[in-house]
Amino acid sequence: TRGGIRTYAESIQDALMALPGIEIEILFGDIANSRLAAASRPFDIVHIQHEYGLFRSKVPGLYTFPRWLKRQRSRRDYFSAKTKWIATAHTVLGPDYRWKASRDNGPRDISRIALNVLLPLARRYWSQYTWGVLDGVIVHSDLQIGAVKASGCAVVRCIPHYVPESVDRRSLPIDRADIKPAVTVFGYISPEKGQDLALSAWGILAKRTDLSEIPILRLAGGSRRNEDISYLYRCKKMIRELGLAELVDITGYVPATRVDAIYRNAFLVVAPFRETSGSGSLAQAFAQGSAVLASDLELNRELTLRVPNALELFRAGSAEDLAEKVVFLLSNSARREELKSGANAYARVHSPSKIAMQHLDFYMDLLGPEFKAEALE
């Protein structure tokens, strides 16, 4: 009930509630918690914020979403046959997804390899039994539409992740704990986020450059899952072995009150993701007008197609290329300013109010012309 997805849902709710005639309620868990249960008419739309981890696990047998949805839909006191059930897919597992073994997981590797035997069954749960039973699905990328439509859900729309409203950074007090400027990697510390790639890049820089000329690398985040703790230990071991103790700062979990300060004191934001389904940390960077260097995954390249110069890209998985791009950007203030302008442009196009209007258009299209005419009266 806390974290990026809750913040996402609440921000969309706030923007929609500012529109006349819209009544929305955010619920966690069972629909019986609703404050609107006594409404004179059933809910028109139930919009689910879906991430596999929110429904216990993506593993068949443990994954609770299909059972949860069936139970909720049976509540005829709240819903009718006309109620539309939709979801925002915060993660889409495509047909090529496999559980990945990692040297950080120890005995878990054996279970992950074994789980790949269940992939034919798992993919039905991830697709047909998830998206295929819904009236509509929202994805954050055009690249995800095909996989969702293949599940049997015909109504799929790409609505990008919104960018939070920016603040005038000159009006904010300086956070003395973060006053030293740094190159920042923001997000939970996990193999998918690729903090070890950034450490390897700093190890390369340390061999080639006087240490006094290398900026601090700030890993702004902590481990979220038990399985990530061993990865965090490996990152700390890398710091010792590469002699980076004076060059790396690991903040631990960053509360919302400190997010602005972390970005505000970044020369450069680096997103060395190995995997992404559309990261909120990039949206936060755009909100702050940050210069961003990101891995050239398909979903990241898509951002630069939406708005040119939103990102500088490096070859995904390559610490060498990451190090070279960091050197280039730190020595090229004109390019950093160009990236900052691109970030601000991306933020303007994807503000919460504009993304909320795209949600409203989607709702109206699902509910049909009669409902739209009634709403406009």
CORDALIN-V802255 format. One record per residue. N is the residue number from 1. RES is the residue in three letters. PSI is psi in whole degrees, 0 to 359 (* if undefined). BURIAL is + if it has 9 or more other C-alpha atoms within 8 Angstrom, else -. D_CENTER is the distance of its C-alpha to the mean C-alpha in Angstrom with 1 decimal. Layout:
N_RES_PSI_BURIAL_D_CENTER / N_RES_PSI_BURIAL_D_CENTER
This chain:
1_THR_10_-_15.9 / 2_ARG_160_-_14.1 / 3_GLY_189_-_10.7 / 4_GLY_322_-_7.4 / 5_ILE_322_-_8.1 / 6_ARG_315_+_11.7 / 7_THR_319_+_11.2 / 8_TYR_310_-_9.5 / 9_ALA_318_+_12.5 / 10_GLU_323_+_15.0 / 11_SER_318_+_14.3 / 12_ILE_319_+_14.8 / 13_GLN_313_+_17.8 / 14_ASP_318_-_19.3 / 15_ALA_322_+_19.3 / 16_LEU_323_+_20.8 / 17_MET_340_+_23.3 / 18_ALA_348_-_24.6 / 19_LEU_145_-_26.0 / 20_PRO_143_-_29.4 / 21_GLY_7_-_29.9 / 22_ILE_128_-_26.4 / 23_GLU_120_-_26.3 / 24_ILE_147_-_23.0 / 25_GLU_133_-_22.5 / 26_ILE_127_-_19.5 / 27_LEU_151_-_20.6 / 28_PHE_121_-_19.5 / 29_GLY_233_-_21.4 / 30_ASP_145_-_24.6 / 31_ILE_342_-_25.5 / 32_ALA_346_-_28.8 / 33_ASN_0_-_27.1 / 34_SER_137_-_27.2 / 35_ARG_347_-_29.1 / 36_LEU_14_-_29.7 / 37_ALA_335_-_31.5 / 38_ALA_10_-_34.8 / 39_ALA_151_-_33.8 / 40_SER_348_-_36.6 / 41_ARG_152_-_34.4 / 42_PRO_162_+_31.8 / 43_PHE_137_+_28.1 / 44_ASP_319_+_27.5 / 45_ILE_137_+_23.9 / 46_VAL_118_+_21.7 / 47_HIS_114_-_18.0 / 48_ILE_132_-_16.0 / 49_GLN_108_+_12.3 / 50_HIS_128_+_12.0 / 51_GLU_135_+_10.4 / 52_TYR_322_+_13.2 / 53_GLY_336_-_13.2 / 54_LEU_342_-_13.9 / 55_PHE_47_+_17.0 / 56_ARG_302_+_18.3 / 57_SER_155_+_17.7 / 58_LYS_355_+_17.4 / 59_VAL_128_-_21.0 / 60_PRO_138_-_23.7 / 61_GLY_326_-_25.9 / 62_LEU_333_-_23.3 / 63_TYR_119_+_20.7 / 64_THR_353_+_21.7 / 65_PHE_312_-_20.0 / 66_PRO_318_+_23.0 / 67_ARG_318_-_25.5 / 68_TRP_314_-_23.6 / 69_LEU_317_-_23.4 / 70_LYS_319_-_27.1 / 71_ARG_318_-_28.1 / 72_GLN_317_+_26.4 / 73_ARG_340_-_27.9 / 74_SER_353_-_31.3 / 75_ARG_85_-_31.4 / 76_ARG_351_-_33.8 / 77_ASP_341_-_34.4 / 78_TYR_336_+_31.0 / 79_PHE_158_+_30.4 / 80_SER_178_-_32.6 / 81_ALA_340_-_32.8 / 82_LYS_350_-_31.4 / 83_THR_131_+_28.2 / 84_LYS_134_+_25.2 / 85_TRP_118_+_22.4 / 86_ILE_168_+_19.0 / 87_ALA_149_+_15.4 / 88_THR_122_+_11.9 / 89_ALA_97_+_10.6 / 90_HIS_340_+_7.0 / 91_THR_134_+_8.4 / 92_VAL_119_+_11.7 / 93_LEU_111_+_14.2 / 94_GLY_178_-_16.7 / 95_PRO_345_-_20.4 / 96_ASP_5_-_20.2 / 97_TYR_136_-_17.9 / 98_ARG_149_-_19.9 / 99_TRP_131_-_19.6 / 100_LYS_128_-_19.9 / 101_ALA_147_+_22.5 / 102_SER_146_-_22.2 / 103_ARG_348_-_25.0 / 104_ASP_346_-_23.1 / 105_ASN_353_+_23.2 / 106_GLY_233_-_27.0 / 107_PRO_337_-_28.4 / 108_ARG_336_-_25.0 / 109_ASP_319_+_25.4 / 110_ILE_316_-_28.4 / 111_SER_325_-_26.6 / 112_ARG_319_+_23.7 / 113_ILE_319_+_26.3 / 114_ALA_324_-_28.1 / 115_LEU_332_+_25.1 / 116_ASN_340_+_25.0 / 117_VAL_332_-_28.3 / 118_LEU_5_-_26.7 / 119_LEU_317_+_24.3 / 120_PRO_318_-_26.5 / 121_LEU_317_-_26.3 / 122_ALA_318_+_22.7 / 123_ARG_328_+_21.7 / 124_ARG_319_+_23.7 / 125_TYR_320_+_21.9 / 126_TRP_335_+_18.4 / 127_SER_283_+_19.7 / 128_GLN_316_+_23.1 / 129_TYR_356_+_22.9 / 130_THR_290_+_19.4 / 131_TRP_327_+_19.0 / 132_GLY_343_+_22.7 / 133_VAL_6_+_23.9 / 134_LEU_159_+_22.0 / 135_ASP_338_+_23.4 / 136_GLY_154_+_20.3 / 137_VAL_138_+_16.7 / 138_ILE_130_+_14.0 / 139_VAL_163_+_11.5 / 140_HIS_353_+_9.3 / 141_SER_141_+_11.5 / 142_ASP_333_-_15.3 / 143_LEU_345_-_15.2 / 144_GLN_350_+_14.0 / 145_ILE_316_+_16.9 / 146_GLY_316_-_19.6 / 147_ALA_322_+_18.3 / 148_VAL_319_+_17.9 / 149_LYS_326_+_21.3 / 150_ALA_341_-_22.9 / 151_SER_345_+_22.2 / 152_GLY_358_+_24.7 / 153_CYS_115_+_22.6 / 154_ALA_337_-_24.2 / 155_VAL_99_-_22.3 / 156_VAL_134_+_18.8 / 157_ARG_140_+_17.3 / 158_CYS_118_+_14.6 / 159_ILE_109_+_13.2 / 160_PRO_158_+_10.7 / 161_HIS_133_+_7.9 / 162_TYR_160_+_10.5 / 163_VAL_126_+_11.3 / 164_PRO_153_+_12.9 / 165_GLU_134_-_16.7 / 166_SER_164_-_18.0 / 167_VAL_160_-_20.9 / 168_ASP_102_-_24.1 / 169_ARG_337_-_23.5 / 170_ARG_338_-_27.3 / 171_SER_353_-_27.9 / 172_LEU_143_-_25.7 / 173_PRO_148_-_27.7 / 174_ILE_129_-_27.3 / 175_ASP_107_-_25.7 / 176_ARG_335_-_28.4 / 177_ALA_340_-_26.4 / 178_ASP_23_+_24.1 / 179_ILE_329_-_26.8 / 180_LYS_119_-_27.1 / 181_PRO_152_+_24.9 / 182_ALA_167_+_22.7 / 183_VAL_128_+_20.3 / 184_THR_133_+_17.0 / 185_VAL_116_+_14.2 / 186_PHE_136_+_11.6 / 187_GLY_166_+_9.6 / 188_TYR_142_+_10.9 / 189_ILE_110_+_13.8 / 190_SER_158_+_13.6 / 191_PRO_326_+_15.0 / 192_GLU_325_-_11.8 / 193_LYS_336_+_10.9 / 194_GLY_30_+_14.5 / 195_GLN_329_+_16.1 / 196_ASP_330_+_19.4 / 197_LEU_320_+_19.4 / 198_ALA_319_+_19.4 / 199_LEU_319_+_22.2 / 200_SER_321_+_24.1 / 201_ALA_320_+_23.9 / 202_TRP_328_+_25.3 / 203_GLY_321_+_27.9 / 204_ILE_315_+_28.9 / 205_LEU_321_+_29.2 / 206_ALA_332_+_31.3 / 207_LYS_336_-_33.8 / 208_ARG_342_-_34.3 / 209_THR_150_-_34.1 / 210_ASP_132_-_35.8 / 211_LEU_329_-_33.6 / 212_SER_343_-_34.4 / 213_GLU_358_-_32.8 / 214_ILE_127_+_29.4 / 215_PRO_159_+_26.7 / 216_ILE_138_+_25.1 / 217_LEU_116_+_21.8 / 218_ARG_116_+_19.7 / 219_LEU_100_+_17.1 / 220_ALA_90_+_15.4 / 221_GLY_173_+_14.3 / 222_GLY_181_+_15.9 / 223_SER_142_+_15.8 / 224_ARG_319_-_14.2 / 225_ARG_152_-_16.0 / 226_ASN_323_-_19.7 / 227_GLU_346_-_19.2 / 228_ASP_349_+_17.4 / 229_ILE_319_+_20.5 / 230_SER_329_+_22.6 / 231_TYR_320_+_20.0 / 232_LEU_318_+_20.2 / 233_TYR_320_-_23.9 / 234_ARG_320_+_24.0 / 235_CYS_318_+_22.2 / 236_LYS_324_-_24.8 / 237_LYS_319_-_27.5 / 238_MET_319_+_26.4 / 239_ILE_316_+_26.8 / 240_ARG_313_+_30.3 / 241_GLU_329_-_31.4 / 242_LEU_359_-_30.3 / 243_GLY_38_-_31.9 / 244_LEU_15_+_28.9 / 245_ALA_324_-_29.5 / 246_GLU_356_-_30.3 / 247_LEU_355_+_27.5 / 248_VAL_134_+_24.4 / 249_ASP_120_-_23.0 / 250_ILE_117_+_20.7 / 251_THR_335_+_19.8 / 252_GLY_184_-_18.6 / 253_TYR_133_+_16.3 / 254_VAL_111_+_15.7 / 255_PRO_158_-_16.6 / 256_ALA_328_-_15.4 / 257_THR_345_-_18.9 / 258_ARG_357_-_18.5 / 259_VAL_313_+_15.3 / 260_ASP_317_+_17.3 / 261_ALA_322_+_20.0 / 262_ILE_312_+_17.9 / 263_TYR_324_+_16.7 / 264_ARG_330_+_20.2 / 265_ASN_30_+_21.9 / 266_ALA_121_+_20.1 / 267_PHE_320_+_22.3 / 268_LEU_140_+_19.3 / 269_VAL_127_+_15.6 / 270_VAL_132_+_15.0 / 271_ALA_85_+_11.9 / 272_PRO_41_+_13.9 / 273_PHE_139_+_11.4 / 274_ARG_328_+_13.4 / 275_GLU_150_-_10.8 / 276_THR_145_+_7.5 / 277_SER_15_+_6.5 / 278_GLY_95_+_4.6 / 279_SER_133_-_2.9 / 280_GLY_337_-_3.8 / 281_SER_329_-_6.6 / 282_LEU_321_-_8.0 / 283_ALA_320_+_8.4 / 284_GLN_321_+_10.1 / 285_ALA_318_+_12.1 / 286_PHE_321_+_13.2 / 287_ALA_328_+_14.2 / 288_GLN_1_+_16.4 / 289_GLY_37_+_17.9 / 290_SER_150_+_17.1 / 291_ALA_127_+_18.3 / 292_VAL_133_+_15.5 / 293_LEU_120_+_16.4 / 294_ALA_156_+_13.9 / 295_SER_151_+_14.8 / 296_ASP_44_+_16.1 / 297_LEU_157_+_13.9 / 298_GLU_316_-_14.5 / 299_LEU_329_+_11.2 / 300_ASN_320_+_11.6 / 301_ARG_327_+_15.3 / 302_GLU_326_+_14.5 / 303_LEU_323_+_13.3 / 304_THR_341_+_16.7 / 305_LEU_326_-_18.4 / 306_ARG_314_-_17.2 / 307_VAL_113_+_18.3 / 308_PRO_144_+_20.6 / 309_ASN_19_+_20.1 / 310_ALA_330_+_16.6 / 311_LEU_151_+_16.1 / 312_GLU_141_+_18.6 / 313_LEU_146_+_18.0 / 314_PHE_164_+_19.5 / 315_ARG_118_+_20.4 / 316_ALA_133_+_17.7 / 317_GLY_355_-_19.2 / 318_SER_106_+_22.0 / 319_ALA_327_+_22.7 / 320_GLU_313_-_25.8 / 321_ASP_323_+_24.1 / 322_LEU_315_+_21.5 / 323_ALA_318_+_24.6 / 324_GLU_319_-_26.4 / 325_LYS_326_+_23.7 / 326_VAL_313_+_23.3 / 327_VAL_316_-_27.1 / 328_PHE_313_-_27.2 / 329_LEU_324_+_24.8 / 330_LEU_335_+_26.4 / 331_SER_1_-_29.8 / 332_ASN_85_-_28.9 / 333_SER_330_-_28.3 / 334_ALA_318_-_28.8 / 335_ARG_322_-_25.8 / 336_ARG_319_+_23.6 / 337_GLU_324_+_24.9 / 338_GLU_318_+_24.2 / 339_LEU_323_+_20.5 / 340_LYS_319_+_20.4 / 341_SER_320_+_22.1 / 342_GLY_320_+_19.5 / 343_ALA_315_+_16.7 / 344_ASN_323_+_18.8 / 345_ALA_318_+_19.6 / 346_TYR_319_+_16.0 / 347_ALA_320_+_15.5 / 348_ARG_319_-_18.7 / 349_VAL_333_-_18.0 / 350_HIS_40_+_14.7 / 351_SER_158_+_15.9 / 352_PRO_321_+_15.2 / 353_SER_321_+_18.8 / 354_LYS_322_+_18.5 / 355_ILE_324_+_15.4 / 356_ALA_321_+_17.2 / 357_MET_325_+_20.3 / 358_GLN_323_+_18.6 / 359_HIS_315_+_17.8 / 360_LEU_318_+_21.4 / 361_ASP_320_-_22.7 / 362_PHE_316_+_21.0 / 363_TYR_313_+_22.6 / 364_MET_320_+_25.9 / 365_ASP_323_+_26.0 / 366_LEU_321_+_25.4 / 367_LEU_340_+_28.1 / 368_GLY_167_-_30.6 / 369_PRO_327_-_33.0 / 370_GLU_317_-_35.1 / 371_PHE_319_+_32.4 / 372_LYS_318_+_31.3 / 373_ALA_320_-_35.0 / 374_GLU_319_-_35.3 / 375_ALA_331_-_32.3 / 376_LEU_348_-_33.8 / 377_GLU_*_-_37.2
